[in-house]
Amino acid sequence: MTASAELDLNAVEVLLCDADGNLFPSEEPAFEASADVTNRLLAHLGVERRYTAVELRLATTGKNFRTTAVDLATAHRASIDSATLEWWVAEEKRRVTAHLSQALSPDEGVLGPLRALGTRFPLAVVSSSARARLDACFSASGLDPLFPPGLRFSAEDSLPVPASKPDPAIYVHAGEMLDIAGTQGLAIEDAVPGVQSAVAAGFSVLGNVVFVPAGERADRAAALSAAGAAGVITSWAELERMLVLRPALAE
């Protein structure tokens, strides 16, 4: 990848990493579990439409279930009260967290480069997902030691009012907690809403398509760039070369 002139790698102090589909391949298994809950919710609301896991993934990647549930209810002219919404959010969290705990495993292609990056930069996670889901995924994928609990920012649990990307609130919150702004934080995102969220909060962004299915990769890369990503990487090793290996050689 050739980064654009807008991306000042020398200014980067912290890496702000999206979680799902970025640090681990959780999108496909998560939507397998989430689709079942989503279709049960739609039936509960009297909506006849049913969604496959693939349809949901392509339509809602980067959003959390809370936002998806409200959007689907609105799209199908159904109403969902706050108590009902909270019950289904909890149910989806429980089902998806349990499934991901079994589906994910350590990936040295992620762990190796992140260990190297972690020697040079603090690593934080900035996600729309709930903290319980993040914790389960970090444990299953072996990432626990690299992302301490205090550096895990959840749009579902870390904010006074739950939100979801592309709302920039979670990136604004992370920036305030880490005392960074602008080019001091480099966001790594695999989905358009995530790029939009980070850009709106004023951070530089790189797209990452490492876990995007091969047939969707070119379109996703183009969409990430159009949303404001300064460049797109295809592996964590590529980011390691950009931020750790090349600077070390230059020294």
C-alpha positions as CSV (number, residue, x, y, z in Angstrom):
1,M,0.0,0.0,0.0
2,T,1.1,3.5,-0.7
3,A,-0.3,5.9,1.9
4,S,-1.6,9.2,0.7
5,A,0.2,12.5,1.4
6,E,-2.6,13.2,4.0
7,L,-1.3,10.4,6.2
8,D,1.5,11.6,8.5
9,L,2.9,8.3,9.9
10,N,5.5,10.3,11.9
11,A,2.8,11.9,13.9
12,V,1.1,8.6,15.0
13,E,1.2,8.0,18.8
14,V,-1.6,5.5,19.3
15,L,-3.2,2.8,17.1
16,L,-7.0,2.8,17.4
17,C,-8.1,-0.6,16.2
18,D,-11.6,-1.7,15.3
19,A,-12.3,-5.2,16.5
20,D,-14.8,-7.3,14.5
21,G,-13.5,-8.2,11.0
22,N,-10.3,-6.3,11.7
23,L,-8.5,-8.0,14.6
24,F,-10.2,-11.3,14.1
25,P,-12.5,-12.9,11.5
26,S,-15.6,-12.5,13.5
27,E,-18.0,-11.1,11.0
28,E,-19.2,-14.3,9.4
29,P,-19.6,-16.4,12.5
30,A,-21.2,-13.4,14.4
31,F,-23.8,-12.9,11.7
32,E,-24.6,-16.7,11.7
33,A,-25.7,-16.3,15.3
34,S,-27.1,-12.8,14.9
35,A,-29.3,-13.7,11.9
36,D,-31.2,-16.3,14.0
37,V,-31.9,-13.7,16.7
38,T,-32.7,-11.0,14.1
39,N,-35.3,-13.2,12.4
40,R,-36.9,-14.2,15.8
41,L,-37.1,-10.5,16.6
42,L,-38.8,-9.8,13.2
43,A,-41.3,-12.6,13.8
44,H,-42.0,-11.1,17.3
45,L,-42.7,-7.7,15.6
46,G,-45.0,-9.3,13.1
47,V,-42.7,-8.8,10.2
48,E,-42.7,-11.5,7.5
49,R,-39.3,-10.7,6.0
50,R,-36.4,-13.0,7.0
51,Y,-32.6,-12.4,6.4
52,T,-29.7,-14.7,5.8
53,A,-26.5,-14.2,7.6
54,V,-24.9,-13.0,4.3
55,E,-27.6,-10.4,3.7
56,L,-27.3,-9.0,7.2
57,R,-23.5,-8.9,7.0
58,L,-23.5,-7.0,3.6
59,A,-26.2,-4.6,4.8
60,T,-25.1,-3.9,8.4
61,T,-21.3,-4.5,8.8
62,G,-19.9,-1.9,11.1
63,K,-23.2,-1.3,13.0
64,N,-24.2,-2.9,16.3
65,F,-27.3,-5.0,16.8
66,R,-29.1,-2.2,18.6
67,T,-28.9,0.1,15.6
68,T,-29.7,-2.8,13.2
69,A,-32.8,-3.8,15.1
70,V,-34.1,-0.2,15.1
71,D,-33.3,0.3,11.4
72,L,-35.0,-3.0,10.4
73,A,-38.1,-2.2,12.5
74,T,-38.3,1.2,10.9
75,A,-37.7,-0.2,7.4
76,H,-40.6,-2.7,7.8
77,R,-42.9,-0.1,9.5
78,A,-42.9,-1.9,12.8
79,S,-42.5,-0.3,16.2
80,I,-40.2,-1.6,19.0
81,D,-40.4,-0.1,22.5
82,S,-37.3,0.4,24.6
83,A,-37.9,-2.5,26.9
84,T,-38.4,-4.9,24.1
85,L,-35.3,-3.6,22.3
86,E,-33.2,-4.0,25.4
87,W,-34.3,-7.7,25.8
88,W,-33.4,-8.5,22.3
89,V,-30.0,-6.7,22.5
90,A,-29.2,-8.8,25.5
91,E,-30.3,-12.0,23.8
92,E,-28.2,-11.2,20.7
93,K,-25.2,-10.4,22.8
94,R,-25.5,-13.7,24.7
95,R,-25.9,-15.8,21.6
96,V,-23.2,-14.2,19.5
97,T,-20.7,-14.0,22.4
98,A,-21.2,-17.8,23.1
99,H,-20.7,-18.6,19.4
100,L,-17.6,-16.5,18.9
101,S,-16.0,-18.0,22.0
102,Q,-16.1,-21.3,20.2
103,A,-15.4,-20.1,16.6
104,L,-12.3,-17.9,17.1
105,S,-8.8,-19.0,17.6
106,P,-5.3,-17.4,17.8
107,D,-3.9,-16.2,14.4
108,E,-0.2,-15.6,14.3
109,G,-0.6,-13.5,11.2
110,V,-2.4,-11.0,13.5
111,L,-0.6,-11.7,16.8
112,G,3.0,-11.4,15.4
113,P,2.7,-8.0,13.8
114,L,0.6,-6.6,16.7
115,R,3.3,-7.7,19.2
116,A,5.8,-5.7,17.1
117,L,3.5,-2.7,16.8
118,G,2.8,-2.8,20.5
119,T,6.5,-2.3,21.2
120,R,6.2,1.1,19.5
121,F,2.7,2.3,20.1
122,P,-0.1,1.8,22.7
123,L,-2.8,-0.4,21.2
124,A,-6.4,0.5,21.8
125,V,-9.6,-1.0,20.5
126,V,-12.5,1.2,19.4
127,S,-15.6,-0.8,18.6
128,S,-19.4,-0.7,18.3
129,S,-19.5,-4.1,20.0
130,A,-20.5,-4.8,23.6
131,R,-17.6,-5.2,26.1
132,A,-18.6,-8.8,27.0
133,R,-18.4,-9.7,23.3
134,L,-15.0,-8.0,23.0
135,D,-13.7,-9.7,26.1
136,A,-14.7,-13.1,24.8
137,C,-13.2,-12.5,21.4
138,F,-9.9,-11.2,22.8
139,S,-9.7,-14.3,25.0
140,A,-10.4,-16.8,22.2
141,S,-8.1,-15.1,19.7
142,G,-5.2,-14.7,22.1
143,L,-5.2,-10.9,22.0
144,D,-5.9,-10.3,25.7
145,P,-2.3,-9.4,26.6
146,L,-2.1,-6.8,23.8
147,F,-5.3,-4.9,24.5
148,P,-5.6,-4.3,28.3
149,P,-9.2,-3.8,29.5
150,G,-8.6,-0.1,30.1
151,L,-7.9,0.4,26.4
152,R,-11.0,-1.3,25.2
153,F,-13.6,1.3,24.2
154,S,-17.1,0.0,23.4
155,A,-19.8,2.2,21.8
156,E,-22.4,-0.1,23.6
157,D,-20.9,0.1,27.1
158,S,-18.3,2.9,27.4
159,L,-20.6,5.9,26.5
160,P,-23.3,7.5,28.7
161,V,-25.8,6.6,25.9
162,P,-25.1,3.6,23.7
163,A,-24.3,4.5,20.1
164,S,-22.9,2.8,17.0
165,K,-20.5,3.8,14.2
166,P,-20.7,5.9,12.0
167,D,-21.6,8.1,15.0
168,P,-18.2,9.5,16.0
169,A,-19.0,9.4,19.7
170,I,-16.9,6.4,20.6
171,Y,-13.8,7.7,18.8
172,V,-14.3,11.1,20.4
173,H,-14.5,9.3,23.8
174,A,-11.4,7.3,23.1
175,G,-9.5,10.4,22.1
176,E,-10.5,12.1,25.3
177,M,-9.5,9.2,27.4
178,L,-6.2,8.7,25.7
179,D,-5.5,12.5,25.4
180,I,-4.9,12.4,21.7
181,A,-6.4,14.1,18.7
182,G,-6.0,14.3,14.9
183,T,-2.9,12.7,13.5
184,Q,-1.8,11.4,16.9
185,G,-4.3,8.6,16.5
186,L,-4.3,6.2,13.5
187,A,-7.6,4.2,13.2
188,I,-7.5,0.9,11.5
189,E,-11.0,0.0,10.2
190,D,-12.5,-2.7,7.9
191,A,-16.0,-1.2,7.4
192,V,-17.3,2.0,5.9
193,P,-19.2,3.1,9.1
194,G,-16.0,2.7,11.1
195,V,-14.0,4.8,8.7
196,Q,-16.8,7.5,8.7
197,S,-16.8,7.4,12.5
198,A,-13.0,7.9,12.9
199,V,-12.9,10.6,10.2
200,A,-15.7,12.5,11.8
201,A,-13.8,12.4,15.1
202,G,-10.8,13.9,13.3
203,F,-8.5,10.9,13.2
204,S,-6.4,9.5,10.3
205,V,-7.7,6.2,9.0
206,L,-6.3,3.2,7.2
207,G,-8.7,0.6,5.8
208,N,-7.9,-3.1,6.4
209,V,-9.3,-5.9,4.2
210,V,-7.4,-8.8,5.7
211,F,-10.5,-10.7,6.7
212,V,-12.8,-9.5,3.9
213,P,-13.9,-12.4,1.6
214,A,-11.7,-12.4,-1.6
215,G,-14.6,-11.7,-3.9
216,E,-15.6,-8.6,-2.0
217,R,-12.2,-7.2,-1.3
218,A,-11.8,-4.9,-4.3
219,D,-15.2,-3.3,-3.8
220,R,-14.6,-3.0,0.0
221,A,-11.2,-1.3,-0.5
222,A,-12.8,1.2,-2.9
223,A,-15.6,1.9,-0.5
224,L,-13.2,2.4,2.4
225,S,-11.1,4.9,0.4
226,A,-14.3,6.7,-0.7
227,A,-15.3,7.0,2.9
228,G,-12.1,8.7,3.8
229,A,-9.4,6.1,4.5
230,A,-6.0,7.4,3.5
231,G,-5.0,4.0,2.2
232,V,-5.9,0.3,2.5
233,I,-3.8,-2.5,3.8
234,T,-4.3,-6.2,3.2
235,S,-2.5,-7.6,6.3
236,W,-1.3,-6.6,9.7
237,A,2.3,-7.4,8.5
238,E,1.9,-4.6,6.0
239,L,1.2,-2.2,8.8
240,E,4.1,-3.5,10.7
241,R,6.4,-2.8,7.7
242,M,5.0,0.7,7.5
243,L,5.3,1.7,11.1
244,V,8.0,-0.5,12.7
245,L,10.3,-2.1,10.2
246,R,10.9,0.8,7.8
247,P,11.5,3.4,10.5
248,A,13.9,1.1,12.2
249,L,15.8,0.7,8.9
250,A,15.9,4.4,8.4
251,E,17.5,4.8,11.9
